[in-house]
Amino acid sequence: MKYIAQLKEGERIQEIYLCRKKVSALTKAGKPYESLMLQDKTGTLDAKIWDPGSLGIDDFDELDYIAVTGDITNFQGTMQMNVKRVRKASEGEYIPKDYLPCSEKDVDLMYEELLGFIRSIKSPYMRQLLESFFVNEAGFAERFKFHSAAKSVHHGFVGGLLEHTLGVTKNCDYFAVAYPYLDRDLLLTAAMFHDIGKLSELSSFPANDYTDEGQLLGHIMIGAQMVSERIATIPGFPQTKARELIHCILSHHGELEFGSPKKPAIAEAVALSFADNIDAKMETMKEALSAVAPGNTQWQGYNRLFESNIRRTSSKDV
């Protein structure tokens, strides 16, 4: 496969890409054309169909995988494809993961590590609750492995929800050792459930966009409802622990202005909010500096997510 990052000016390309966007427009002369954004796992490419009604331009929709033939040009310093032929690709002609941003880590190994944390939970009620989702629910594991943790900002890629959940769980496991008065079973269970609502808040790839449920309720409320409903199916589940667990989920963003309906009121909720924030911020910084060459310590300008000018750290050998 010829990935977008490998394309060079002057090439004639015959390849399959994901059509991320498709917009019909008019030239200054009033002639109709179509503007596309093509995508694979290495990036995106602007593309134009200057004669949409010509022979060889078949019907297709946004978010379809399309087989295109076109010429790579340079328009105002940016690579662009002049599309000559296009058709909708059939299933089996492409592998979806080639067209989507993916975790750099092995999702199967990460999921097994998460299951190891579940096996370490001593409370039979908490472990049964976790296993009801992560072990026993048909199709849950595959959904959780494939889903993102965000539309953008951090962990917005295939496997992102799993990578972030595991990262937060590891942070919480450290907190439980550093601060032994914490209820480890409660804290780790809350960590593994804290973003479960994102399975419904965001649609699956390739769209990875907010659903109607996500827009109306948000992942915190959705997740609290999912866990509450499952708790109700477990006879004898301690109601005090149930309330504490739901409270941790509801308050895991730490502040009301960050979307939490409640501020942390117990130690485990405080620990979870910091664990979540640490993992999200470190991934955000990593992604923000991903395009900066190693060794480049020039200031990159103001970053709205950090509200600060940021740059790479100098070499470890200096």
Rosetta silent file (secondary structure, phi, psi, omega in degrees, C-alpha in Angstrom):
SEQUENCE: MKYIAQLKEGERIQEIYLCRKKVSALTKAGKPYESLMLQDKTGTLDAKIWDPGSLGIDDFDELDYIAVTGDITNFQGTMQMNVKRVRKASEGEYIPKDYLPCSEKDVDLMYEELLGFIRSIKSPYMRQLLESFFVNEAGFAERFKFHSAAKSVHHGFVGGLLEHTLGVTKNCDYFAVAYPYLDRDLLLTAAMFHDIGKLSELSSFPANDYTDEGQLLGHIMIGAQMVSERIATIPGFPQTKARELIHCILSHHGELEFGSPKKPAIAEAVALSFADNIDAKMETMKEALSAVAPGNTQWQGYNRLFESNIRRTSSKDV
SCORE:     score description
SCORE:     0.000 S_00000001
   1 L     0.000  139.523  176.497    0.000    0.000    0.000 S_00000001
   2 L   -93.784  103.433 -177.778    1.176    3.531   -0.809 S_00000001
   3 L   -75.886  154.527 -177.234    0.558    5.514    2.379 S_00000001
   4 H   -57.787  -39.401 -179.193   -0.244    9.226    2.262 S_00000001
   5 H   -64.000  -16.856 -178.009    2.951   10.117    4.137 S_00000001
   6 H   -96.151   -5.862 -174.485    4.948    8.498    1.303 S_00000001
   7 L   -70.143  145.479 -179.876    3.333   10.406   -1.581 S_00000001
   8 L  -131.102  150.100  179.566    5.464   12.696   -3.734 S_00000001
   9 L   -57.347  137.407  177.490    4.651   15.424   -6.218 S_00000001
  10 L    94.085   -8.034 -179.070    4.301   14.182   -9.793 S_00000001
  11 L   -78.926  146.411  167.932    3.227   10.624   -8.923 S_00000001
  12 E   -99.809  121.717 -172.470    0.226    8.882  -10.513 S_00000001
  13 E  -112.359  135.064  168.919   -1.492    6.953   -7.704 S_00000001
  14 E  -125.296  104.205 -171.566   -3.888    4.009   -7.821 S_00000001
  15 E  -155.551  165.170  175.252   -4.836    3.239   -4.227 S_00000001
  16 E  -104.193  130.882  176.248   -7.656    2.795   -1.716 S_00000001
  17 E  -134.155  162.339  172.983   -8.192    5.492    0.931 S_00000001
  18 E   -83.687  128.873  176.025  -10.876    6.386    3.435 S_00000001
  19 E   -84.775   98.111 -176.638  -12.966    9.348    2.294 S_00000001
  20 E   -73.271  -39.434  178.805  -13.054   11.343    5.516 S_00000001
  21 E  -140.155  150.861  177.383  -14.915   14.322    4.050 S_00000001
  22 E  -145.025  118.425 -176.661  -16.765   15.061    0.818 S_00000001
  23 E  -130.978  129.152  175.081  -18.026   18.546   -0.063 S_00000001
  24 E   -87.825  139.038 -176.573  -19.633   19.724   -3.294 S_00000001
  25 E  -150.242  179.180  178.431  -18.681   23.258   -4.364 S_00000001
  26 E  -123.614  141.685  172.985  -18.420   25.637   -7.308 S_00000001
  27 L   -72.914  172.495  177.765  -15.345   27.144   -8.916 S_00000001
  28 L   -60.081  -25.820  179.148  -15.135   30.914   -9.426 S_00000001
  29 L   -85.861   -0.138  178.001  -16.436   30.277  -12.932 S_00000001
  30 L    87.725   12.061 -179.456  -19.494   28.481  -11.524 S_00000001
  31 L   -90.013  132.330 -178.452  -18.403   24.969  -12.504 S_00000001
  32 E   -70.582  142.809  172.520  -19.230   22.202   -9.965 S_00000001
  33 E  -148.195  169.773  178.942  -16.424   20.193   -8.355 S_00000001
  34 E  -122.863  132.931  178.546  -15.986   17.986   -5.286 S_00000001
  35 E  -106.030  127.767 -176.404  -13.467   18.523   -2.514 S_00000001
  36 E  -119.858  153.186  165.133  -12.375   15.432   -0.580 S_00000001
  37 E  -117.798  113.552  178.701  -10.257   14.683    2.440 S_00000001
  38 E   -93.341  149.139 -175.818   -8.616   11.279    2.043 S_00000001
  39 E  -141.437  142.946  161.803   -7.189    9.475    5.066 S_00000001
  40 E  -138.267 -172.687 -173.765   -5.021    6.554    6.056 S_00000001
  41 L   -69.241  -11.395 -179.126   -3.195    5.802    9.299 S_00000001
  42 L   -96.775   -9.091  179.605   -0.297    8.093    8.336 S_00000001
  43 E   153.175 -162.783 -177.995   -2.326   11.239    7.743 S_00000001
  44 E  -125.541  160.800 -178.400   -4.772   13.052    5.454 S_00000001
  45 E  -142.207  127.785  173.915   -4.654   14.346    1.885 S_00000001
  46 E   -71.577  138.427  179.650   -6.695   17.051    0.178 S_00000001
  47 E  -141.643  150.227 -178.888   -8.175   15.828   -3.115 S_00000001
  48 E  -130.812  136.296  169.545  -10.260   17.399   -5.860 S_00000001
  49 E  -108.926  102.839 -172.770  -12.605   15.947   -8.470 S_00000001
  50 L   -79.863  -18.815  179.570  -12.765   18.731  -11.011 S_00000001
  51 L  -133.701   77.616 -173.119  -15.249   16.989  -13.340 S_00000001
  52 L   -60.364  -23.111 -177.177  -17.677   15.009  -11.130 S_00000001
  53 L   -92.371    3.892 -174.873  -19.877   13.977  -14.058 S_00000001
  54 L   -77.728  163.308  178.420  -17.134   12.459  -16.176 S_00000001
  55 L   -63.193  133.516  178.901  -16.754    8.779  -17.060 S_00000001
  56 L    98.047   -5.349  176.008  -15.014    6.808  -14.303 S_00000001
  57 E  -102.027   96.315 -176.766  -16.300    8.931  -11.425 S_00000001
  58 L   -87.310  168.257  179.506  -18.686    6.578   -9.633 S_00000001
  59 L   -73.721  140.690  174.119  -21.024    7.352   -6.737 S_00000001
  60 L  -160.189  165.461 -177.689  -19.676    7.182   -3.187 S_00000001
  61 L  -123.077  165.069  172.565  -20.342    8.817    0.168 S_00000001
  62 L   -56.405  140.066 -178.551  -18.387   10.360    3.008 S_00000001
  63 L    74.761    8.146  169.342  -16.757    7.682    5.222 S_00000001
  64 L   -81.278  153.338  168.351  -16.680    5.183    2.351 S_00000001
  65 E   -88.652  125.715 -173.114  -13.428    3.457    1.443 S_00000001
  66 E  -124.768  141.417  173.986  -12.736    4.483   -2.139 S_00000001
  67 E   -91.435  118.634 -175.711  -10.379    3.273   -4.867 S_00000001
  68 E  -121.124  147.486  168.105   -8.900    6.351   -6.524 S_00000001
  69 E  -120.416  127.239 -177.971   -6.645    7.043   -9.465 S_00000001
  70 E  -166.547  170.611 -178.713   -5.101   10.487   -9.464 S_00000001
  71 E  -105.823  136.272  178.918   -2.085   12.723   -9.834 S_00000001
  72 E   -88.824  122.992 -179.850   -0.222   14.202   -6.855 S_00000001
  73 E  -122.372  172.463  176.679    0.349   17.930   -7.209 S_00000001
  74 E  -117.150  114.591 -179.606    1.657   20.701   -4.974 S_00000001
  75 E  -115.981  110.607  179.973   -0.845   23.465   -4.288 S_00000001
  76 L    52.922   42.392  175.866    0.481   26.408   -2.253 S_00000001
  77 L    84.527    3.577 -178.118    3.020   24.182   -0.539 S_00000001
  78 E  -122.446  136.801  177.687    0.575   21.390    0.290 S_00000001
  79 E   -64.911  140.925 -179.887    0.230   18.006   -1.385 S_00000001
  80 E  -146.499  148.494  176.823   -3.056   17.519   -3.245 S_00000001
  81 E  -107.446  131.321  172.138   -4.529   14.805   -5.447 S_00000001
  82 E   -95.465  102.709 -171.151   -6.211   15.570   -8.757 S_00000001
  83 E   -77.967  128.207  178.942   -8.656   12.639   -8.956 S_00000001
  84 E  -102.971  -37.570  179.390   -9.202   11.089  -12.396 S_00000001
  85 E  -140.599  148.317  178.937  -11.155    7.965  -11.486 S_00000001
  86 E  -157.078  141.980  174.461  -12.917    6.833   -8.310 S_00000001
  87 E  -147.360  157.036  175.877  -15.182    4.008   -7.179 S_00000001
  88 E   -72.717  129.585 -179.822  -16.426    2.696   -3.853 S_00000001
  89 L   -78.358  150.439  179.445  -14.198   -0.144   -2.637 S_00000001
  90 L   -94.215  152.667  175.578  -15.731   -3.472   -1.633 S_00000001
  91 L   -57.525  138.333 -176.536  -15.203   -5.214    1.695 S_00000001
  92 L   101.182  -19.775  177.197  -12.162   -7.433    1.455 S_00000001
  93 L   -84.105  -13.303 -174.700  -10.246   -4.963   -0.697 S_00000001
  94 L  -143.681  158.310  174.744   -8.955   -3.078    2.325 S_00000001
  95 L  -111.254  112.652 -173.524   -7.949   -3.568    5.968 S_00000001
  96 H   -50.317  -36.597 -177.110   -9.655   -0.870    8.104 S_00000001
  97 H   -65.983  -17.400  176.172   -6.699   -0.545   10.514 S_00000001
  98 H   -72.684  -12.917 -172.683   -4.526    0.658    7.605 S_00000001
  99 H  -115.221    1.857 -174.898   -6.718    3.765    7.401 S_00000001
 100 L  -125.091  145.466  174.752   -7.193    4.673   11.030 S_00000001
 101 L   -64.804  132.448 -174.022   -4.850    6.077   13.677 S_00000001
 102 E  -126.583  153.778  173.687   -3.925    3.187   15.986 S_00000001
 103 L   -59.535  143.440  176.392   -2.263    2.721   19.344 S_00000001
 104 L   -76.449   -9.727 -176.726    1.449    2.015   19.101 S_00000001
 105 L  -100.532  159.114 -179.884    0.956   -0.695   21.721 S_00000001
 106 L   -75.306  115.081 -175.298   -0.366   -4.250   21.310 S_00000001
 107 H   -66.018  -34.002  179.807   -4.073   -4.129   22.197 S_00000001
 108 H   -67.027  -40.618  177.694   -4.255   -7.824   23.056 S_00000001
 109 H   -67.045  -38.905  178.199   -1.364   -7.521   25.511 S_00000001
 110 H   -64.415  -40.478 -178.956   -2.900   -4.401   27.043 S_00000001
 111 H   -67.194  -38.550  177.642   -6.241   -6.144   27.492 S_00000001
 112 H   -64.414  -37.423  177.173   -4.572   -9.129   29.136 S_00000001
 113 H   -64.952  -39.160  177.379   -2.779   -6.748   31.504 S_00000001
 114 H   -63.820  -41.181  177.328   -6.129   -5.159   32.370 S_00000001
 115 H   -62.521  -32.365  176.204   -7.582   -8.612   33.070 S_00000001
 116 H   -62.833  -39.399  176.102   -4.637   -9.191   35.416 S_00000001
 117 H   -65.559  -37.831  177.200   -5.707   -6.189   37.462 S_00000001
 118 H   -61.960  -42.613  179.918   -9.254   -7.590   37.578 S_00000001
 119 H   -65.485  -20.103 -179.251   -7.910  -10.906   38.889 S_00000001
 120 L   -84.180   -9.054 -179.043   -6.083   -8.974   41.636 S_00000001
 121 L   -72.810  125.946 -176.544   -9.320   -7.527   43.034 S_00000001
 122 L   -84.367  -34.157 -179.423  -10.110   -9.183   46.373 S_00000001
 123 L   -65.200  120.372 -179.442  -13.726   -8.040   46.786 S_00000001
 124 H   -63.252  -30.756 -179.358  -15.931  -10.732   45.218 S_00000001
 125 H   -72.198  -46.366  179.122  -18.596   -8.142   44.385 S_00000001
 126 H   -63.798  -42.321 -179.807  -16.221   -5.738   42.646 S_00000001
 127 H   -65.346  -41.296  178.089  -14.538   -8.580   40.751 S_00000001
 128 H   -62.748  -39.293  178.585  -17.891  -10.020   39.664 S_00000001
 129 H   -63.351  -47.507  179.116  -18.958   -6.584   38.457 S_00000001
 130 H   -62.363  -45.681 -178.719  -15.781   -6.108   36.445 S_00000001
 131 H   -64.765  -29.082 -179.834  -15.903   -9.620   34.983 S_00000001
 132 H   -62.132  -28.881  176.220  -19.533   -9.121   33.944 S_00000001
 133 H   -93.813  -62.109 -166.695  -18.282   -6.531   31.433 S_00000001
 134 H   -75.537  -17.767 -177.254  -14.657   -7.292   30.599 S_00000001
 135 L  -116.899  -45.929 -167.452  -14.869  -11.116   30.638 S_00000001
 136 L   -97.588  -20.385 -176.447  -18.428  -12.358   30.283 S_00000001
 137 L   -79.327  122.996 -177.684  -20.232   -9.864   28.039 S_00000001
 138 L   -61.844  129.256  176.183  -20.258  -11.048   24.439 S_00000001
 139 L    81.753   -9.617 -175.471  -18.452   -8.683   22.086 S_00000001
 140 H   -64.384  -45.777 -176.211  -17.395   -6.288   24.849 S_00000001
 141 H   -57.770  -45.265 -178.833  -13.663   -7.029   24.636 S_00000001
 142 H   -66.027  -40.344  176.974  -13.484   -6.362   20.900 S_00000001
 143 H   -61.895  -45.337 -176.176  -15.458   -3.114   21.231 S_00000001
 144 H   -66.939  -36.734  178.947  -13.265   -1.939   24.083 S_00000001
 145 H   -68.392  -33.064 -172.163  -10.046   -2.791   22.221 S_00000001
 146 H   -88.895  -22.124 -169.881  -11.138   -0.958   19.054 S_00000001
 147 L   -76.665  155.964  173.813  -12.673    2.182   20.596 S_00000001
 148 L   -92.988  167.912  176.363  -11.030    5.564   21.073 S_00000001
 149 L   -99.370   -5.439 -178.132  -10.972    7.587   24.284 S_00000001
 150 L  -166.159  158.720  171.507  -11.768   10.883   22.551 S_00000001
 151 L   -72.256  -35.963  177.088  -12.739   12.519   19.292 S_00000001
 152 L  -153.231 -164.069  177.340   -9.574   14.578   19.620 S_00000001
 153 L    75.604  -73.206 -178.608   -7.198   15.923   22.341 S_00000001
 154 L  -146.153  143.872  177.802   -5.833   12.608   23.725 S_00000001
 155 L    54.691   36.157  179.526   -6.025    8.896   22.908 S_00000001
 156 L   -89.163   53.773 -176.224   -8.241    9.602   19.886 S_00000001
 157 L  -144.685  167.629  177.288   -7.173    6.459   18.049 S_00000001
 158 E   -58.338  126.477 -176.705   -8.006    2.763   17.716 S_00000001
 159 L    87.841   -0.758 -176.511   -7.135    1.195   21.063 S_00000001
 160 H   -66.572  -38.822  179.513   -7.109    4.592   22.750 S_00000001
 161 H   -64.255  -42.765  178.589   -9.843    3.791   25.269 S_00000001
 162 H   -66.178  -46.304 -178.529   -8.012    0.643   26.357 S_00000001
 163 H   -60.745  -43.960  179.964   -4.602    2.350   26.489 S_00000001
 164 H   -67.116  -43.947 -179.743   -5.978    5.241   28.570 S_00000001
 165 H   -61.319  -42.832  178.432   -7.957    2.966   30.902 S_00000001
 166 H   -65.062  -41.139  178.882   -4.889    0.815   31.515 S_00000001
 167 H   -61.165  -44.252  178.741   -2.743    3.892   32.113 S_00000001
 168 H   -65.645  -40.062  178.935   -5.194    5.281   34.675 S_00000001
 169 H   -63.122  -41.177  177.691   -5.444    1.869   36.357 S_00000001
 170 H   -64.248  -41.381  177.118   -1.652    1.657   36.652 S_00000001
 171 H   -60.960  -42.636  179.779   -1.533    5.136   38.165 S_00000001
 172 H   -66.857  -35.698  177.217   -4.212    4.138   40.676 S_00000001
 173 H   -63.088  -39.488  176.207   -2.339    0.938   41.537 S_00000001
 174 H   -63.826  -45.798 -179.729    0.701    3.085   42.359 S_00000001
 175 H   -58.988  -37.929 -178.578   -1.431    5.437   44.496 S_00000001
 176 H   -65.062  -30.323  176.615   -2.822    2.460   46.415 S_00000001
 177 H   -79.362  -43.258 -177.209    0.731    1.430   47.354 S_00000001
 178 H   -68.927  -30.609 -178.478    1.933    4.960   48.114 S_00000001
 179 L  -127.807   83.432 -170.201   -1.155    5.748   50.214 S_00000001
 180 L   -61.529  -16.542  179.722   -2.154    2.484   51.922 S_00000001
 181 L   -73.762  -11.397  177.092   -5.305    3.930   53.514 S_00000001
 182 L   -68.863  145.134  173.438   -6.926    3.938   50.061 S_00000001
 183 L   -81.186   98.901 -174.258   -9.406    1.158   49.278 S_00000001
 184 H   -59.589  -43.587 -178.612   -7.494   -0.468   46.407 S_00000001
 185 H   -59.563  -45.284  178.773  -10.427   -2.590   45.228 S_00000001
 186 H   -64.535  -46.090 -175.618  -12.710    0.444   45.000 S_00000001
 187 H   -64.381  -47.041 -178.651  -10.049    2.635   43.389 S_00000001
 188 H   -70.011  -35.548  176.304   -8.975    0.159   40.694 S_00000001
 189 H   -63.150  -43.486  178.204  -12.549   -0.825   39.912 S_00000001
 190 H   -63.413  -38.413  179.254  -13.421    2.846   39.452 S_00000001
 191 H   -61.754  -43.494 -177.383  -10.338    3.304   37.253 S_00000001
 192 H   -72.837  -21.420  179.849  -11.351    0.479   34.932 S_00000001
 193 H  -100.694   -9.879 -165.080  -14.922    1.809   34.703 S_00000001
 194 L   -59.327  -33.637 -178.446  -14.272    5.554   34.676 S_00000001
 195 L  -113.942   19.367 -177.229  -14.539    6.006   30.866 S_00000001
 196 L   -61.951  -26.417  179.310  -16.741    3.039   29.992 S_00000001
 197 L   -64.975  -16.082  179.465  -19.451    5.478   28.917 S_00000001
 198 H   -68.805  -17.540  174.962  -17.322    6.477   25.931 S_00000001
 199 H   -61.863  -26.919  178.671  -18.403    3.247   24.240 S_00000001
 200 H  -107.836  -24.215  179.655  -21.771    4.984   23.761 S_00000001
 201 H   -68.338  -37.681 -178.502  -20.698    8.634   23.806 S_00000001
 202 E  -113.451  140.417  174.492  -18.576    8.192   20.677 S_00000001
 203 L   -72.918  160.863  179.581  -19.423    6.240   17.543 S_00000001
 204 L   -73.359  165.249  175.457  -16.996    3.575   16.398 S_00000001
 205 L   -66.303  149.355   12.758  -14.386    4.215   13.716 S_00000001
 206 L   -86.314   -9.176 -177.250  -14.180    5.448   11.045 S_00000001
 207 L   -67.144  -52.108 -179.356  -16.642    8.148   12.196 S_00000001
 208 L    46.250   53.879 -177.726  -15.398    8.446   15.811 S_00000001
 209 L  -128.433  165.953 -177.948  -17.868   11.273   16.425 S_00000001
 210 E   -67.944  132.904  175.689  -20.309   12.175   19.181 S_00000001
 211 L   -82.505  170.718  175.605  -23.532   10.185   19.164 S_00000001
 212 H   -60.619  -42.471  177.976  -26.932   11.654   20.024 S_00000001
 213 H   -63.131  -39.666  179.540  -26.669    9.951   23.430 S_00000001
 214 H   -65.307  -40.509  178.867  -23.191   11.366   23.869 S_00000001
 215 H   -66.257  -39.099 -174.961  -24.310   14.901   23.060 S_00000001
 216 H   -80.684  -37.096 -172.397  -27.294   14.727   25.419 S_00000001
 217 L  -113.394  -39.513 -176.440  -25.788   12.859   28.376 S_00000001
 218 H    83.550  157.359 -170.993  -21.989   12.654   28.065 S_00000001
 219 H   -69.358  -27.269 -179.017  -19.768    9.708   28.945 S_00000001
 220 H   -66.610  -48.264  179.164  -19.716   10.373   32.701 S_00000001
 221 H   -67.040  -42.250  179.889  -23.482   10.073   33.072 S_00000001
 222 H   -61.176  -45.714 -179.678  -23.687    7.195   30.589 S_00000001
 223 H   -62.673  -42.589  178.366  -20.951    5.284   32.408 S_00000001
 224 H   -61.469  -38.645  178.416  -22.560    5.807   35.817 S_00000001
 225 H   -67.567  -43.718 -179.874  -25.841    4.478   34.430 S_00000001
 226 H   -59.093  -46.691 -178.166  -24.196    1.445   32.825 S_00000001
 227 H   -69.904  -40.235  178.761  -22.428    0.457   36.042 S_00000001
 228 H   -60.841  -43.734 -179.605  -25.468    1.171   38.227 S_00000001
 229 H   -65.166  -36.324 -179.990  -27.692   -1.026   36.075 S_00000001
 230 H   -72.465  -38.153  177.249  -25.172   -3.875   36.179 S_00000001
 231 H   -57.278  -37.862 -177.884  -24.787   -3.589   39.981 S_00000001
 232 L   -64.333  -16.346 -179.767  -28.552   -4.077   40.272 S_00000001
 233 L   -92.846   -3.511 -177.112  -28.164   -7.549   38.727 S_00000001
 234 L  -104.687  106.926 -177.748  -25.657   -8.723   41.374 S_00000001
 235 L   -59.596  133.994  174.570  -27.440  -10.036   44.506 S_00000001
 236 L    80.478    5.467 -179.635  -26.087   -8.686   47.768 S_00000001
 237 L   -60.056  125.245 -176.770  -23.832   -6.021   46.262 S_00000001
 238 L   -60.221  121.357 -174.211  -23.049   -3.657   49.189 S_00000001
 239 H   -67.476  -32.475  177.497  -25.013   -0.468   48.563 S_00000001
 240 H   -63.850  -45.034  178.061  -22.520    1.787   50.348 S_00000001
 241 H   -65.958  -34.919  178.143  -19.717    0.541   48.093 S_00000001
 242 H   -61.364  -45.418 -179.907  -22.006    0.877   45.095 S_00000001
 243 H   -65.056  -39.752  178.988  -22.610    4.552   45.897 S_00000001
 244 H   -64.594  -39.733  178.686  -18.895    5.167   46.456 S_00000001
 245 H   -64.692  -47.192  179.416  -18.049    3.552   43.124 S_00000001
 246 H   -63.433  -37.868  177.346  -20.641    5.594   41.229 S_00000001
 247 H   -60.449  -42.267  178.225  -19.415    8.725   42.999 S_00000001
 248 H   -59.718  -41.960  178.608  -15.871    8.051   41.749 S_00000001
 249 H   -64.892  -45.973 -176.980  -17.149    7.766   38.184 S_00000001
 250 H   -65.919  -26.735 -173.726  -19.265   10.925   38.469 S_00000001
 251 L  -108.670   11.556 -169.375  -16.408   12.999   39.918 S_00000001
 252 L   -71.705  -12.418  173.054  -13.428   11.686   37.940 S_00000001
 253 L   -84.237   -5.510  169.239  -12.892   14.945   36.019 S_00000001
 254 L    85.171  -38.042 -176.031  -12.217   16.576   39.363 S_00000001
 255 L  -133.068  149.282  179.665  -13.962   19.905   38.842 S_00000001
 256 H   -61.466  -38.058 -177.421  -17.489   20.965   37.913 S_00000001
 257 H   -71.402  -13.483  176.270  -16.146   23.184   35.116 S_00000001
 258 H   -96.625    8.948  172.711  -14.406   20.159   33.588 S_00000001
 259 L   105.008   -3.368  178.522  -17.679   18.270   33.236 S_00000001
 260 L   -79.269  129.955  176.471  -17.970   16.341   36.491 S_00000001
 261 L   -69.870  -19.535  177.447  -21.475   16.517   38.007 S_00000001
 262 L  -134.651  148.126  170.964  -19.853   16.083   41.436 S_00000001
 263 L   -87.382  150.381 -179.320  -16.509   17.096   42.930 S_00000001
 264 L   -56.169  131.340 -177.812  -14.492   14.322   44.619 S_00000001
 265 L  -122.120   -5.588  175.167  -15.717   13.757   48.173 S_00000001
 266 L  -129.863  159.584 -173.484  -13.794   10.613   49.159 S_00000001
 267 H   -58.637  -40.359 -178.301  -10.084    9.844   48.959 S_00000001
 268 H   -64.835  -35.095  177.563  -10.444    7.278   46.166 S_00000001
 269 H   -67.714  -38.389  175.975  -12.313    9.804   44.007 S_00000001
 270 H   -62.438  -47.974 -179.309   -9.519   12.335   44.530 S_00000001
 271 H   -60.809  -42.816 -179.969   -6.895    9.745   43.569 S_00000001
 272 H   -63.134  -42.606 -178.488   -8.855    8.706   40.466 S_00000001
 273 H   -62.409  -39.140  177.978   -9.258   12.297   39.274 S_00000001
 274 H   -71.540  -39.445  179.214   -5.496   12.879   39.508 S_00000001
 275 H   -61.641  -41.531  178.640   -4.701    9.522   37.878 S_00000001
 276 H   -65.811  -44.957 -178.084   -7.000   10.367   34.971 S_00000001
 277 H   -64.609  -41.676  178.810   -5.584   13.865   34.609 S_00000001
 278 H   -59.839  -50.860 -176.337   -1.969   12.662   34.643 S_00000001
 279 H   -64.237  -41.330 -179.916   -2.515   10.064   31.927 S_00000001
 280 H   -65.046  -44.083 -177.037   -4.543   12.438   29.743 S_00000001
 281 H   -67.995  -40.881 -179.182   -2.051   15.304   30.070 S_00000001
 282 H   -66.496  -38.358  176.803    1.028   13.164   29.374 S_00000001
 283 H   -69.000  -38.422  178.280   -0.556   11.698   26.242 S_00000001
 284 H   -61.047  -43.207  177.552   -1.683   15.173   25.155 S_00000001
 285 H   -64.409  -43.072  178.436    1.882   16.463   25.461 S_00000001
 286 H   -58.173  -46.116 -178.765    3.212   13.444   23.568 S_00000001
 287 H   -68.781  -36.715 -179.632    0.745   14.018   20.729 S_00000001
 288 H   -64.755  -31.469 -177.915    1.380   17.764   20.662 S_00000001
 289 L  -100.489    5.836 -173.925    5.128   17.176   20.177 S_00000001
 290 L   -63.379  -30.539 -178.150    4.814   14.153   17.875 S_00000001
 291 L   -89.583   -1.646 -179.785    5.549   16.178   14.737 S_00000001
 292 L   -88.963  127.412 -176.355    8.595   17.895   16.279 S_00000001
 293 L   -63.008  143.230  175.254   11.859   16.262   15.227 S_00000001
 294 L   -55.458  137.245 -178.907   13.989   14.654   17.959 S_00000001
 295 L    89.834  -14.430  178.063   16.605   17.119   19.160 S_00000001
 296 L   -82.651  105.981 -178.788   14.506   20.134   18.127 S_00000001
 297 L  -105.163   20.123  176.464   14.159   22.166   21.328 S_00000001
 298 L   -68.981  145.872  176.948   12.710   25.259   19.689 S_00000001
 299 L   -66.363  135.715 -173.011    9.612   26.684   21.367 S_00000001
 300 L   -95.012   -2.242 -179.935    6.505   25.530   19.513 S_00000001
 301 L    97.663  174.915 -176.092    4.223   28.413   20.426 S_00000001
 302 E   -66.120  131.127  175.950    1.185   28.722   22.643 S_00000001
 303 E  -112.684  119.488 -173.828   -0.746   25.501   23.188 S_00000001
 304 L   -66.348  -27.112 -177.911   -4.338   26.089   24.287 S_00000001
 305 L   -72.263  -31.734  178.543   -4.601   22.717   26.045 S_00000001
 306 L  -102.373   -8.620 -177.767   -1.688   23.529   28.348 S_00000001
 307 L    53.187   43.568 -176.412   -2.211   27.299   28.270 S_00000001
 308 E  -159.636  156.138  169.106    1.533   27.608   27.809 S_00000001
 309 E   -74.903  133.699 -175.471    4.298   27.800   25.233 S_00000001
 310 L  -125.505  158.910  174.708    5.742   24.266   24.929 S_00000001
 311 L  -155.768  168.453  174.389    8.860   22.579   23.540 S_00000001
 312 L   -70.987  150.895  172.570   10.703   19.278   23.550 S_00000001
 313 L   -73.579  149.062  177.269   13.041   18.481   26.427 S_00000001
 314 L   -65.292  163.936 -177.312   16.759   18.566   25.585 S_00000001
 315 L   -56.012  145.417  178.286   18.570   15.301   24.923 S_00000001
 316 L   -63.486  -23.306 -175.863   19.062   12.973   27.910 S_00000001
 317 L   -83.903   -9.479 -177.763   22.776   12.859   27.094 S_00000001
 318 L   -77.209    0.000    0.000   23.263   16.619   27.519 S_00000001
